[in-house]
Amino acid sequence: MNNYEWLLQTKIAWTRTGNPKFPFRAQHGALRLELYSGDWPSENPYTLYVDGTPAFGIGDLPATWSIPE
């Protein structure tokens, strides 16, 4: 299993998808990134998916990520 937590300290520019369950996506090198919007409070607010596989849950989005409003 790969550890992708280093992405939390990486500058990433996200774009909107129009999909309410996966509202943001980004490409970082060869990695395809998606943010899954969880059912808060029973799930994390977001889960990072890397190449279609869930990597880890996220409570607060990192300041290094550029998320469109």
N, C-alpha and C positions, 0 to 999 in steps of 0.2 A: 504494500500500500504506500502510495506517495504522500509526502507531507507538503501541503501547499500553503502552510501558514505564512511563509515568507511573502506571499502576495499581499498580506495586510500592510506591509511596509513599502509596497511598490506603487509608483504612480500609475494609475490606470484610468483611462477616459472611457466612461460607460455611455451607451446610447439607449434610448427608450425602444421597447419592442412593440408596444401596443397590446401585449398579452398580460392580463392582470396577475397571473400566477408566476410568470417569469418576466417581470417588468423591465429588466435591464440586461444588456449583454455587452461584451467587450472581447477584443482579441488581444492577447499579450504574447508576442512571439508566435509560437506554434500552438499555444493554448487557447481553446475556445471557452470563454467564461460566461456564466449566466448566474443571475441572482434569482432564487426562488423566494417568493413572498409567502412566509409561513402563516399559519393560523394562530396568531398571538392571542392569548398567553399560553396556549397549550403547546406551541412550537416556538422555535426561535423566530424573531422577526424576519430574518433572511437565512437562506442556506446557499453557500457558494457551490455551484456545479462547475466542474472542470472536465471538459470534453464529454459532457453528458452524464457524468457520475458525481453524486454528492460528495463534497470534500469535507465541509464542516459548517456548523451553524455560526451565525454572526448576530450579536446583540446590537452593537452600535457600528455603523459603517465607518471605516477608517477615514481620517482627514486626508490621507494621500490619494484617495479615490475621488475622481471628478464625476459626481452624479448629477445629471440634469434635473432641474426642478420641474 
